[in-house]
Amino acid sequence: MPPDFARITRTLDERWARSQRMYALGYEEERHRVRVAWIPASADDETWFDLYQMAVAVEQDIALV
């Protein structure tokens, strides 16, 4: 029987869990900055969003390789 998720989360060191969350947030913020850097400043809102989604898809495709 797999361990109960709630029981596992109760046994985690809260400082460790917080540091993992902070790392994940920082990593995602950095990925966002990189994705945005690929988009020209002249792009309108709809094009910007499409290009951002494309950048996310390309990043995921690269990660799969």
N, CA, C and O atoms as a Tripos MOL2 file, in Angstrom:
@<TRIPOS>MOLECULE
protein
  260   259    65     0     0
PROTEIN
NO_CHARGES

@<TRIPOS>ATOM
      1 N           0.8510   -1.1840    0.0000 N.3       1 MET1
      2 CA          0.0000    0.0000    0.0000 C.3       1 MET1
      3 C           0.8970    1.2470    0.0000 C.2       1 MET1
      4 O           1.8160    1.3430    0.8140 O.2       1 MET1
      5 N           0.6340    2.2170   -0.9180 N.am      2 PRO2
      6 CA          1.4650    3.4300   -0.9680 C.3       2 PRO2
      7 C           1.2750    4.2720    0.2910 C.2       2 PRO2
      8 O           0.1950    4.2860    0.8820 O.2       2 PRO2
      9 N           2.3310    4.9710    0.6940 N.am      3 PRO3
     10 CA          2.2230    5.8190    1.8910 C.3       3 PRO3
     11 C           1.1790    6.9200    1.7020 C.2       3 PRO3
     12 O           0.9590    7.3920    0.5860 O.2       3 PRO3
     13 N           0.5610    7.3110    2.7650 N.am      4 ASP4
     14 CA         -0.4360    8.3770    2.7620 C.3       4 ASP4
     15 C           0.2640    9.7260    2.5750 C.2       4 ASP4
     16 O           1.1680   10.0670    3.3380 O.2       4 ASP4
     17 N          -0.1520   10.4890    1.5650 N.am      5 PHE5
     18 CA          0.4910   11.7610    1.2460 C.3       5 PHE5
     19 C           0.4750   12.7210    2.4350 C.2       5 PHE5
     20 O           1.4770   13.3760    2.7220 O.2       5 PHE5
     21 N          -0.6630   12.8030    3.1230 N.am      6 ALA6
     22 CA         -0.7660   13.7200    4.2640 C.3       6 ALA6
     23 C           0.2360   13.3360    5.3500 C.2       6 ALA6
     24 O           0.8270   14.2140    5.9780 O.2       6 ALA6
     25 N           0.4370   12.0440    5.5790 N.am      7 ARG7
     26 CA          1.3860   11.6020    6.5970 C.3       7 ARG7
     27 C           2.8140   11.9780    6.2010 C.2       7 ARG7
     28 O           3.6080   12.3980    7.0420 O.2       7 ARG7
     29 N           3.1300   11.8250    4.9200 N.am      8 ILE8
     30 CA          4.4660   12.1880    4.4450 C.3       8 ILE8
     31 C           4.7080   13.6800    4.6150 C.2       8 ILE8
     32 O           5.7720   14.0900    5.0800 O.2       8 ILE8
     33 N           3.7280   14.4920    4.2410 N.am      9 THR9
     34 CA          3.9170   15.9400    4.3460 C.3       9 THR9
     35 C           4.0430   16.3890    5.7990 C.2       9 THR9
     36 O           4.7030   17.3900    6.0760 O.2       9 THR9
     37 N           3.4350   15.6810    6.7120 N.am     10 ARG10
     38 CA          3.5740   16.0330    8.1340 C.3      10 ARG10
     39 C           4.9680   15.7160    8.6590 C.2      10 ARG10
     40 O           5.4360   16.3530    9.6030 O.2      10 ARG10
     41 N           5.6330   14.7360    8.0540 N.am     11 THR11
     42 CA          6.9510   14.3530    8.5500 C.3      11 THR11
     43 C           8.0860   15.1590    7.9200 C.2      11 THR11
     44 O           9.2340   15.0450    8.3510 O.2      11 THR11
     45 N           7.7840   15.9590    6.9210 N.am     12 LEU12
     46 CA          8.8190   16.7710    6.2760 C.3      12 LEU12
     47 C           9.2930   17.8770    7.2100 C.2      12 LEU12
     48 O           8.5210   18.4370    7.9880 O.2      12 LEU12
     49 N          10.5600   18.1680    7.1130 N.am     13 ASP13
     50 CA         11.1070   19.3290    7.8120 C.3      13 ASP13
     51 C          10.5670   20.5590    7.0880 C.2      13 ASP13
     52 O          10.8140   20.7450    5.8960 O.2      13 ASP13
     53 N           9.8440   21.3820    7.7990 N.am     14 GLU14
     54 CA          9.2130   22.5400    7.1660 C.3      14 GLU14
     55 C          10.2320   23.4810    6.5290 C.2      14 GLU14
     56 O           9.9450   24.0730    5.4880 O.2      14 GLU14
     57 N          11.4060   23.6330    7.1240 N.am     15 ARG15
     58 CA         12.4400   24.4900    6.5310 C.3      15 ARG15
     59 C          12.8990   23.9350    5.1930 C.2      15 ARG15
     60 O          13.1100   24.6920    4.2450 O.2      15 ARG15
     61 N          13.0540   22.6160    5.1090 N.am     16 TRP16
     62 CA         13.4600   21.9740    3.8570 C.3      16 TRP16
     63 C          12.3810   22.1690    2.7890 C.2      16 TRP16
     64 O          12.6850   22.5170    1.6480 O.2      16 TRP16
     65 N          11.1160   21.9440    3.1670 N.am     17 ALA17
     66 CA         10.0100   22.1060    2.2210 C.3      17 ALA17
     67 C           9.9390   23.5490    1.7280 C.2      17 ALA17
     68 O           9.7190   23.7910    0.5410 O.2      17 ALA17
     69 N          10.1250   24.5050    2.6330 N.am     18 ARG18
     70 CA         10.0910   25.9260    2.2550 C.3      18 ARG18
     71 C          11.2430   26.2520    1.3070 C.2      18 ARG18
     72 O          11.0600   26.9830    0.3330 O.2      18 ARG18
     73 N          12.4270   25.7130    1.5900 N.am     19 SER19
     74 CA         13.5640   25.9990    0.7080 C.3      19 SER19
     75 C          13.3490   25.3790   -0.6710 C.2      19 SER19
     76 O          13.7730   25.9550   -1.6730 O.2      19 SER19
     77 N          12.7060   24.2250   -0.7410 N.am     20 GLN20
     78 CA         12.3980   23.6030   -2.0270 C.3      20 GLN20
     79 C          11.3930   24.4400   -2.8160 C.2      20 GLN20
     80 O          11.5330   24.6130   -4.0260 O.2      20 GLN20
     81 N          10.3820   24.9580   -2.1230 N.am     21 ARG21
     82 CA          9.3940   25.8360   -2.7790 C.3      21 ARG21
     83 C          10.0590   27.0970   -3.3040 C.2      21 ARG21
     84 O           9.7800   27.5330   -4.4210 O.2      21 ARG21
     85 N          10.9530   27.6910   -2.4880 N.am     22 MET22
     86 CA         11.6290   28.9200   -2.9060 C.3      22 MET22
     87 C          12.5270   28.6450   -4.1130 C.2      22 MET22
     88 O          12.5960   29.4630   -5.0300 O.2      22 MET22
     89 N          13.2080   27.5100   -4.1210 N.am     23 TYR23
     90 CA         14.0450   27.1560   -5.2640 C.3      23 TYR23
     91 C          13.1910   27.0050   -6.5150 C.2      23 TYR23
     92 O          13.5420   27.5220   -7.5750 O.2      23 TYR23
     93 N          12.0720   26.2970   -6.3960 N.am     24 ALA24
     94 CA         11.1870   26.0730   -7.5460 C.3      24 ALA24
     95 C          10.6370   27.3990   -8.0690 C.2      24 ALA24
     96 O          10.5740   27.6080   -9.2800 O.2      24 ALA24
     97 N          10.2440   28.2850   -7.1750 N.am     25 LEU25
     98 CA          9.7400   29.5960   -7.6070 C.3      25 LEU25
     99 C          10.8250   30.4000   -8.3100 C.2      25 LEU25
    100 O          10.5720   31.0110   -9.3490 O.2      25 LEU25
    101 N          12.0160   30.4050   -7.7580 N.am     26 GLY26
    102 CA         13.1290   31.1260   -8.3830 C.3      26 GLY26
    103 C          13.4640   30.5580   -9.7520 C.2      26 GLY26
    104 O          13.7410   31.2990  -10.6950 O.2      26 GLY26
    105 N          13.4360   29.2310   -9.8500 N.am     27 TYR27
    106 CA         13.7300   28.5840  -11.1300 C.3      27 TYR27
    107 C          12.6870   28.9760  -12.1650 C.2      27 TYR27
    108 O          13.0320   29.2960  -13.3030 O.2      27 TYR27
    109 N          11.4050   28.9540  -11.7810 N.am     28 GLU28
    110 CA         10.3520   29.3030  -12.7340 C.3      28 GLU28
    111 C          10.4290   30.7810  -13.1270 C.2      28 GLU28
    112 O          10.1730   31.1240  -14.2820 O.2      28 GLU28
    113 N          10.7760   31.6500  -12.1870 N.am     29 GLU29
    114 CA         10.9480   33.0670  -12.5290 C.3      29 GLU29
    115 C          12.0690   33.2490  -13.5510 C.2      29 GLU29
    116 O          11.9420   34.0430  -14.4830 O.2      29 GLU29
    117 N          13.1580   32.5160  -13.3740 N.am     30 GLU30
    118 CA         14.2730   32.6070  -14.3210 C.3      30 GLU30
    119 C          13.8540   32.0830  -15.6930 C.2      30 GLU30
    120 O          14.1940   32.6900  -16.7090 O.2      30 GLU30
    121 N          13.1260   30.9740  -15.7430 N.am     31 ARG31
    122 CA         12.6420   30.4280  -17.0110 C.3      31 ARG31
    123 C          11.7310   31.4490  -17.6940 C.2      31 ARG31
    124 O          11.7870   31.6100  -18.9140 O.2      31 ARG31
    125 N          10.8970   32.1340  -16.9220 N.am     32 HIS32
    126 CA         10.0060   33.1610  -17.4730 C.3      32 HIS32
    127 C          10.8290   34.2880  -18.1040 C.2      32 HIS32
    128 O          10.5200   34.7420  -19.2060 O.2      32 HIS32
    129 N          11.8800   34.7390  -17.4020 N.am     33 ARG33
    130 CA         12.7310   35.8090  -17.9420 C.3      33 ARG33
    131 C          13.3880   35.3790  -19.2510 C.2      33 ARG33
    132 O          13.4910   36.1710  -20.1880 O.2      33 ARG33
    133 N          13.8290   34.1360  -19.3150 N.am     34 VAL34
    134 CA         14.4560   33.6360  -20.5460 C.3      34 VAL34
    135 C          13.4360   33.5870  -21.6760 C.2      34 VAL34
    136 O          13.7240   34.0160  -22.7930 O.2      34 VAL34
    137 N          12.2470   33.0670  -21.3900 N.am     35 ARG35
    138 CA         11.2010   32.9960  -22.4340 C.3      35 ARG35
    139 C          10.8570   34.3840  -22.9550 C.2      35 ARG35
    140 O          10.7430   34.5880  -24.1630 O.2      35 ARG35
    141 N          10.6910   35.3360  -22.0460 N.am     36 VAL36
    142 CA         10.3250   36.7030  -22.4280 C.3      36 VAL36
    143 C          11.4320   37.3410  -23.2600 C.2      36 VAL36
    144 O          11.1520   38.1330  -24.1590 O.2      36 VAL36
    145 N          12.6810   37.0040  -22.9690 N.am     37 ALA37
    146 CA         13.8070   37.5810  -23.7070 C.3      37 ALA37
    147 C          13.7680   37.1930  -25.1880 C.2      37 ALA37
    148 O          14.3440   37.8920  -26.0230 O.2      37 ALA37
    149 N          13.1060   36.1020  -25.5160 N.am     38 TRP38
    150 CA         13.0170   35.6540  -26.9080 C.3      38 TRP38
    151 C          11.9710   36.4250  -27.7060 C.2      38 TRP38
    152 O          11.9380   36.3290  -28.9320 O.2      38 TRP38
    153 N          11.1230   37.1850  -27.0280 N.am     39 ILE39
    154 CA          9.9960   37.8420  -27.6850 C.3      39 ILE39
    155 C          10.3410   39.3010  -27.9750 C.2      39 ILE39
    156 O          10.7620   40.0240  -27.0710 O.2      39 ILE39
    157 N          10.1690   39.7440  -29.2210 N.am     40 PRO40
    158 CA         10.4710   41.1490  -29.5520 C.3      40 PRO40
    159 C           9.5560   42.1090  -28.7930 C.2      40 PRO40
    160 O           8.3790   41.8160  -28.5840 O.2      40 PRO40
    161 N          10.0870   43.2320  -28.3900 N.am     41 ALA41
    162 CA          9.3130   44.2350  -27.6550 C.3      41 ALA41
    163 C           8.1780   44.8020  -28.5100 C.2      41 ALA41
    164 O           7.2030   45.3240  -27.9690 O.2      41 ALA41
    165 N           8.2930   44.7080  -29.8220 N.am     42 SER42
    166 CA          7.2750   45.2690  -30.7160 C.3      42 SER42
    167 C           6.0470   44.3750  -30.8790 C.2      42 SER42
    168 O           5.0980   44.7700  -31.5570 O.2      42 SER42
    169 N           6.0350   43.1840  -30.2820 N.am     43 ALA43
    170 CA          4.9140   42.2520  -30.4510 C.3      43 ALA43
    171 C           3.6680   42.7840  -29.7450 C.2      43 ALA43
    172 O           3.7370   43.2720  -28.6170 O.2      43 ALA43
    173 N           2.5240   42.6810  -30.4330 N.am     44 ASP44
    174 CA          1.2630   43.0620  -29.7850 C.3      44 ASP44
    175 C           0.8970   41.9760  -28.7750 C.2      44 ASP44
    176 O           1.5510   40.9350  -28.7230 O.2      44 ASP44
    177 N          -0.1440   42.2110  -27.9710 N.am     45 ASP45
    178 CA         -0.4960   41.2960  -26.8840 C.3      45 ASP45
    179 C          -0.7790   39.8730  -27.3660 C.2      45 ASP45
    180 O          -0.2840   38.9090  -26.7820 O.2      45 ASP45
    181 N          -1.5640   39.7430  -28.4160 N.am     46 GLU46
    182 CA         -1.9200   38.4100  -28.9050 C.3      46 GLU46
    183 C          -0.6910   37.6790  -29.4480 C.2      46 GLU46
    184 O          -0.5020   36.4930  -29.1790 O.2      46 GLU46
    185 N           0.1340   38.3830  -30.2050 N.am     47 THR47
    186 CA          1.3540   37.7800  -30.7420 C.3      47 THR47
    187 C           2.3120   37.4390  -29.6100 C.2      47 THR47
    188 O           2.9470   36.3850  -29.6240 O.2      47 THR47
    189 N           2.4140   38.3330  -28.6240 N.am     48 TRP48
    190 CA          3.2840   38.0810  -27.4780 C.3      48 TRP48
    191 C           2.8880   36.7860  -26.7910 C.2      48 TRP48
    192 O           3.7380   35.9440  -26.5010 O.2      48 TRP48
    193 N           1.5860   36.6260  -26.5310 N.am     49 PHE49
    194 CA          1.1050   35.4230  -25.8590 C.3      49 PHE49
    195 C           1.3920   34.1780  -26.6960 C.2      49 PHE49
    196 O           1.8380   33.1610  -26.1650 O.2      49 PHE49
    197 N           1.1390   34.2560  -27.9980 N.am     50 ASP50
    198 CA          1.4170   33.1120  -28.8850 C.3      50 ASP50
    199 C           2.9030   32.7510  -28.8680 C.2      50 ASP50
    200 O           3.2590   31.5740  -28.7950 O.2      50 ASP50
    201 N           3.7640   33.7580  -28.9330 N.am     51 LEU51
    202 CA          5.2010   33.5060  -28.9070 C.3      51 LEU51
    203 C           5.6520   32.9350  -27.5600 C.2      51 LEU51
    204 O           6.5340   32.0790  -27.5010 O.2      51 LEU51
    205 N           5.0370   33.4190  -26.4870 N.am     52 TYR52
    206 CA          5.3730   32.8960  -25.1520 C.3      52 TYR52
    207 C           4.9980   31.4180  -25.0650 C.2      52 TYR52
    208 O           5.7820   30.5990  -24.5860 O.2      52 TYR52
    209 N           3.7960   31.0830  -25.5320 N.am     53 GLN53
    210 CA          3.3660   29.6790  -25.5250 C.3      53 GLN53
    211 C           4.2960   28.8270  -26.3870 C.2      53 GLN53
    212 O           4.6050   27.6890  -26.0340 O.2      53 GLN53
    213 N           4.7400   29.3760  -27.5120 N.am     54 MET54
    214 CA          5.6610   28.6570  -28.3780 C.3      54 MET54
    215 C           6.9970   28.4360  -27.6590 C.2      54 MET54
    216 O           7.5860   27.3600  -27.7570 O.2      54 MET54
    217 N           7.4670   29.4500  -26.9450 N.am     55 ALA55
    218 CA          8.7290   29.3210  -26.2050 C.3      55 ALA55
    219 C           8.6190   28.2350  -25.1380 C.2      55 ALA55
    220 O           9.5620   27.4710  -24.9310 O.2      55 ALA55
    221 N           7.4790   28.1620  -24.4630 N.am     56 VAL56
    222 CA          7.2570   27.1140  -23.4610 C.3      56 VAL56
    223 C           7.2840   25.7400  -24.1300 C.2      56 VAL56
    224 O           7.9170   24.8140  -23.6230 O.2      56 VAL56
    225 N           6.6040   25.6090  -25.2570 N.am     57 ALA57
    226 CA          6.5560   24.3320  -25.9680 C.3      57 ALA57
    227 C           7.9490   23.9080  -26.4380 C.2      57 ALA57
    228 O           8.3210   22.7410  -26.3180 O.2      57 ALA57
    229 N           8.7140   24.8600  -26.9720 N.am     58 VAL58
    230 CA         10.0730   24.5510  -27.4360 C.3      58 VAL58
    231 C          10.9340   24.1080  -26.2580 C.2      58 VAL58
    232 O          11.6860   23.1380  -26.3580 O.2      58 VAL58
    233 N          10.8190   24.8190  -25.1530 N.am     59 GLU59
    234 CA         11.5910   24.4640  -23.9520 C.3      59 GLU59
    235 C          11.2460   23.0370  -23.4870 C.2      59 GLU59
    236 O          12.1310   22.2660  -23.1190 O.2      59 GLU59
    237 N           9.9600   22.7040  -23.5110 N.am     60 GLN60
    238 CA          9.5450   21.3490  -23.1090 C.3      60 GLN60
    239 C          10.0480   20.3040  -24.0910 C.2      60 GLN60
    240 O          10.4630   19.2180  -23.6850 O.2      60 GLN60
    241 N          10.0140   20.6200  -25.3760 N.am     61 ASP61
    242 CA         10.5200   19.6820  -26.3940 C.3      61 ASP61
    243 C          12.0110   19.4410  -26.1970 C.2      61 ASP61
    244 O          12.4790   18.3050  -26.2830 O.2      61 ASP61
    245 N          12.7450   20.5000  -25.9360 N.am     62 ILE62
    246 CA         14.1930   20.3620  -25.7000 C.3      62 ILE62
    247 C          14.4470   19.5040  -24.4780 C.2      62 ILE62
    248 O          15.3510   18.6690  -24.4780 O.2      62 ILE62
    249 N          13.6540   19.7060  -23.4350 N.am     63 ALA63
    250 CA         13.8230   18.9180  -22.1960 C.3      63 ALA63
    251 C          13.5620   17.4390  -22.4410 C.2      63 ALA63
    252 O          14.1510   16.5930  -21.7680 O.2      63 ALA63
    253 N          12.6980   17.1120  -23.3820 N.am     64 LEU64
    254 CA         12.4010   15.7160  -23.6700 C.3      64 LEU64
    255 C          13.5130   15.0180  -24.4440 C.2      64 LEU64
    256 O          13.6360   13.7930  -24.4140 O.2      64 LEU64
    257 N          14.3230   15.8230  -25.1420 N.am     65 VAL65
    258 CA         15.3870   15.2340  -25.9670 C.3      65 VAL65
    259 C          16.5180   14.7640  -25.1490 C.2      65 VAL65
    260 O          17.4950   14.2440  -25.6870 O.2      65 VAL65
@<TRIPOS>BOND
     1     1     2 1
     2     2     3 1
     3     3     4 2
     4     3     5 am
     5     5     6 1
     6     6     7 1
     7     7     8 2
     8     7     9 am
     9     9    10 1
    10    10    11 1
    11    11    12 2
    12    11    13 am
    13    13    14 1
    14    14    15 1
    15    15    16 2
    16    15    17 am
    17    17    18 1
    18    18    19 1
    19    19    20 2
    20    19    21 am
    21    21    22 1
    22    22    23 1
    23    23    24 2
    24    23    25 am
    25    25    26 1
    26    26    27 1
    27    27    28 2
    28    27    29 am
    29    29    30 1
    30    30    31 1
    31    31    32 2
    32    31    33 am
    33    33    34 1
    34    34    35 1
    35    35    36 2
    36    35    37 am
    37    37    38 1
    38    38    39 1
    39    39    40 2
    40    39    41 am
    41    41    42 1
    42    42    43 1
    43    43    44 2
    44    43    45 am
    45    45    46 1
    46    46    47 1
    47    47    48 2
    48    47    49 am
    49    49    50 1
    50    50    51 1
    51    51    52 2
    52    51    53 am
    53    53    54 1
    54    54    55 1
    55    55    56 2
    56    55    57 am
    57    57    58 1
    58    58    59 1
    59    59    60 2
    60    59    61 am
    61    61    62 1
    62    62    63 1
    63    63    64 2
    64    63    65 am
    65    65    66 1
    66    66    67 1
    67    67    68 2
    68    67    69 am
    69    69    70 1
    70    70    71 1
    71    71    72 2
    72    71    73 am
    73    73    74 1
    74    74    75 1
    75    75    76 2
    76    75    77 am
    77    77    78 1
    78    78    79 1
    79    79    80 2
    80    79    81 am
    81    81    82 1
    82    82    83 1
    83    83    84 2
    84    83    85 am
    85    85    86 1
    86    86    87 1
    87    87    88 2
    88    87    89 am
    89    89    90 1
    90    90    91 1
    91    91    92 2
    92    91    93 am
    93    93    94 1
    94    94    95 1
    95    95    96 2
    96    95    97 am
    97    97    98 1
    98    98    99 1
    99    99   100 2
   100    99   101 am
   101   101   102 1
   102   102   103 1
   103   103   104 2
   104   103   105 am
   105   105   106 1
   106   106   107 1
   107   107   108 2
   108   107   109 am
   109   109   110 1
   110   110   111 1
   111   111   112 2
   112   111   113 am
   113   113   114 1
   114   114   115 1
   115   115   116 2
   116   115   117 am
   117   117   118 1
   118   118   119 1
   119   119   120 2
   120   119   121 am
   121   121   122 1
   122   122   123 1
   123   123   124 2
   124   123   125 am
   125   125   126 1
   126   126   127 1
   127   127   128 2
   128   127   129 am
   129   129   130 1
   130   130   131 1
   131   131   132 2
   132   131   133 am
   133   133   134 1
   134   134   135 1
   135   135   136 2
   136   135   137 am
   137   137   138 1
   138   138   139 1
   139   139   140 2
   140   139   141 am
   141   141   142 1
   142   142   143 1
   143   143   144 2
   144   143   145 am
   145   145   146 1
   146   146   147 1
   147   147   148 2
   148   147   149 am
   149   149   150 1
   150   150   151 1
   151   151   152 2
   152   151   153 am
   153   153   154 1
   154   154   155 1
   155   155   156 2
   156   155   157 am
   157   157   158 1
   158   158   159 1
   159   159   160 2
   160   159   161 am
   161   161   162 1
   162   162   163 1
   163   163   164 2
   164   163   165 am
   165   165   166 1
   166   166   167 1
   167   167   168 2
   168   167   169 am
   169   169   170 1
   170   170   171 1
   171   171   172 2
   172   171   173 am
   173   173   174 1
   174   174   175 1
   175   175   176 2
   176   175   177 am
   177   177   178 1
   178   178   179 1
   179   179   180 2
   180   179   181 am
   181   181   182 1
   182   182   183 1
   183   183   184 2
   184   183   185 am
   185   185   186 1
   186   186   187 1
   187   187   188 2
   188   187   189 am
   189   189   190 1
   190   190   191 1
   191   191   192 2
   192   191   193 am
   193   193   194 1
   194   194   195 1
   195   195   196 2
   196   195   197 am
   197   197   198 1
   198   198   199 1
   199   199   200 2
   200   199   201 am
   201   201   202 1
   202   202   203 1
   203   203   204 2
   204   203   205 am
   205   205   206 1
   206   206   207 1
   207   207   208 2
   208   207   209 am
   209   209   210 1
   210   210   211 1
   211   211   212 2
   212   211   213 am
   213   213   214 1
   214   214   215 1
   215   215   216 2
   216   215   217 am
   217   217   218 1
   218   218   219 1
   219   219   220 2
   220   219   221 am
   221   221   222 1
   222   222   223 1
   223   223   224 2
   224   223   225 am
   225   225   226 1
   226   226   227 1
   227   227   228 2
   228   227   229 am
   229   229   230 1
   230   230   231 1
   231   231   232 2
   232   231   233 am
   233   233   234 1
   234   234   235 1
   235   235   236 2
   236   235   237 am
   237   237   238 1
   238   238   239 1
   239   239   240 2
   240   239   241 am
   241   241   242 1
   242   242   243 1
   243   243   244 2
   244   243   245 am
   245   245   246 1
   246   246   247 1
   247   247   248 2
   248   247   249 am
   249   249   250 1
   250   250   251 1
   251   251   252 2
   252   251   253 am
   253   253   254 1
   254   254   255 1
   255   255   256 2
   256   255   257 am
   257   257   258 1
   258   258   259 1
   259   259   260 2
@<TRIPOS>SUBSTRUCTURE
     1 MET1         2 RESIDUE 1 A MET
     2 PRO2         6 RESIDUE 1 A PRO
     3 PRO3        10 RESIDUE 1 A PRO
     4 ASP4        14 RESIDUE 1 A ASP
     5 PHE5        18 RESIDUE 1 A PHE
     6 ALA6        22 RESIDUE 1 A ALA
     7 ARG7        26 RESIDUE 1 A ARG
     8 ILE8        30 RESIDUE 1 A ILE
     9 THR9        34 RESIDUE 1 A THR
    10 ARG10       38 RESIDUE 1 A ARG
    11 THR11       42 RESIDUE 1 A THR
    12 LEU12       46 RESIDUE 1 A LEU
    13 ASP13       50 RESIDUE 1 A ASP
    14 GLU14       54 RESIDUE 1 A GLU
    15 ARG15       58 RESIDUE 1 A ARG
    16 TRP16       62 RESIDUE 1 A TRP
    17 ALA17       66 RESIDUE 1 A ALA
    18 ARG18       70 RESIDUE 1 A ARG
    19 SER19       74 RESIDUE 1 A SER
    20 GLN20       78 RESIDUE 1 A GLN
    21 ARG21       82 RESIDUE 1 A ARG
    22 MET22       86 RESIDUE 1 A MET
    23 TYR23       90 RESIDUE 1 A TYR
    24 ALA24       94 RESIDUE 1 A ALA
    25 LEU25       98 RESIDUE 1 A LEU
    26 GLY26      102 RESIDUE 1 A GLY
    27 TYR27      106 RESIDUE 1 A TYR
    28 GLU28      110 RESIDUE 1 A GLU
    29 GLU29      114 RESIDUE 1 A GLU
    30 GLU30      118 RESIDUE 1 A GLU
    31 ARG31      122 RESIDUE 1 A ARG
    32 HIS32      126 RESIDUE 1 A HIS
    33 ARG33      130 RESIDUE 1 A ARG
    34 VAL34      134 RESIDUE 1 A VAL
    35 ARG35      138 RESIDUE 1 A ARG
    36 VAL36      142 RESIDUE 1 A VAL
    37 ALA37      146 RESIDUE 1 A ALA
    38 TRP38      150 RESIDUE 1 A TRP
    39 ILE39      154 RESIDUE 1 A ILE
    40 PRO40      158 RESIDUE 1 A PRO
    41 ALA41      162 RESIDUE 1 A ALA
    42 SER42      166 RESIDUE 1 A SER
    43 ALA43      170 RESIDUE 1 A ALA
    44 ASP44      174 RESIDUE 1 A ASP
    45 ASP45      178 RESIDUE 1 A ASP
    46 GLU46      182 RESIDUE 1 A GLU
    47 THR47      186 RESIDUE 1 A THR
    48 TRP48      190 RESIDUE 1 A TRP
    49 PHE49      194 RESIDUE 1 A PHE
    50 ASP50      198 RESIDUE 1 A ASP
    51 LEU51      202 RESIDUE 1 A LEU
    52 TYR52      206 RESIDUE 1 A TYR
    53 GLN53      210 RESIDUE 1 A GLN
    54 MET54      214 RESIDUE 1 A MET
    55 ALA55      218 RESIDUE 1 A ALA
    56 VAL56      222 RESIDUE 1 A VAL
    57 ALA57      226 RESIDUE 1 A ALA
    58 VAL58      230 RESIDUE 1 A VAL
    59 GLU59      234 RESIDUE 1 A GLU
    60 GLN60      238 RESIDUE 1 A GLN
    61 ASP61      242 RESIDUE 1 A ASP
    62 ILE62      246 RESIDUE 1 A ILE
    63 ALA63      250 RESIDUE 1 A ALA
    64 LEU64      254 RESIDUE 1 A LEU
    65 VAL65      258 RESIDUE 1 A VAL
